[in-house]
């Protein structure tokens, strides 16, 4: 079975990134389905994020998935390469 990985923001479910199809031997044959796998990243897109002064770990009752917090805290002001 073929898979496609789609990354979506964890709260608003807006698209973050759509990866290419991971093809199997049956790709392109009739009635062959491509199964979508969703991975939740970050918190909310720019359009849906609140710019009010709320803690990043608990906006609107939702907790951060940790993806964005991990990358920002790990690489902030330490001079490390990304």
C-alpha positions as CSV (number, residue, x, y, z in Angstrom):
1,X,0.0,0.0,0.0
2,X,1.2,3.5,-0.8
3,X,1.4,6.2,1.8
4,X,1.5,10.0,1.8
5,X,2.6,11.9,4.9
6,X,0.9,15.2,5.6
7,X,2.0,17.5,8.4
8,X,-0.7,19.6,9.9
9,X,-0.8,22.1,12.8
10,X,-2.1,20.4,15.9
11,X,-5.0,22.9,16.7
12,X,-6.3,24.4,13.5
13,X,-5.3,21.4,11.3
14,X,-4.0,23.7,8.5
15,X,-1.5,22.2,6.2
16,X,2.1,22.6,7.2
17,X,3.8,20.3,4.6
18,X,2.7,17.6,2.2
19,X,5.4,15.0,1.4
20,X,5.6,13.0,-1.8
21,X,4.0,9.6,-2.1
22,X,5.9,6.6,-0.7
23,X,5.1,4.2,-3.6
24,X,4.7,0.5,-3.4
25,X,4.9,-2.0,-6.3
26,X,1.1,-1.6,-7.1
27,X,1.4,2.2,-7.5
28,X,-0.6,3.4,-10.5
29,X,-2.7,0.3,-11.0
30,X,-6.5,0.5,-11.0
31,X,-8.3,0.7,-7.7
32,X,-5.0,1.1,-5.8
33,X,-5.5,3.5,-2.9
34,X,-3.0,5.9,-1.3
35,X,-3.4,6.1,2.4
36,X,-2.8,9.5,4.0
37,X,-0.9,9.5,7.3
38,X,-1.2,12.8,9.3
39,X,1.5,14.0,11.6
40,X,0.7,16.9,13.9
41,X,3.3,19.6,14.3
42,X,3.6,22.9,16.1
43,X,0.6,24.6,17.6
44,X,-1.4,26.7,15.1
45,X,-0.6,28.5,11.8
46,X,0.1,32.2,11.7
47,X,-3.5,32.8,10.5
48,X,-5.0,31.0,13.5
49,X,-2.5,31.6,16.2
50,X,-3.3,34.2,18.9
51,X,-0.8,37.0,19.3
52,X,-2.1,37.8,22.8
53,X,0.2,37.3,25.8
54,X,-0.7,33.7,26.6
55,X,1.8,31.0,27.6
56,X,2.8,28.9,24.7
57,X,2.1,25.7,26.6
58,X,-1.5,26.3,27.2
59,X,-3.4,28.5,24.7
60,X,-7.2,28.0,24.6
61,X,-6.9,24.9,26.7
62,X,-4.7,23.0,24.3
63,X,-1.2,22.0,25.0
64,X,1.7,22.4,22.6
65,X,2.8,19.3,20.7
66,X,6.3,20.1,21.7
67,X,7.7,20.3,18.2
68,X,8.0,24.0,18.0
69,X,8.9,24.5,21.6
70,X,11.7,21.9,21.3
71,X,13.3,23.6,18.3
72,X,13.0,27.1,19.5
73,X,14.4,26.4,23.0
74,X,17.1,24.1,21.9
75,X,18.6,26.5,19.3
76,X,17.9,29.9,20.8
77,X,20.9,32.1,21.5
78,X,23.3,29.3,21.9
79,X,25.1,29.8,18.6
80,X,24.4,26.3,17.4
81,X,23.9,25.5,13.7
82,X,20.5,24.2,12.5
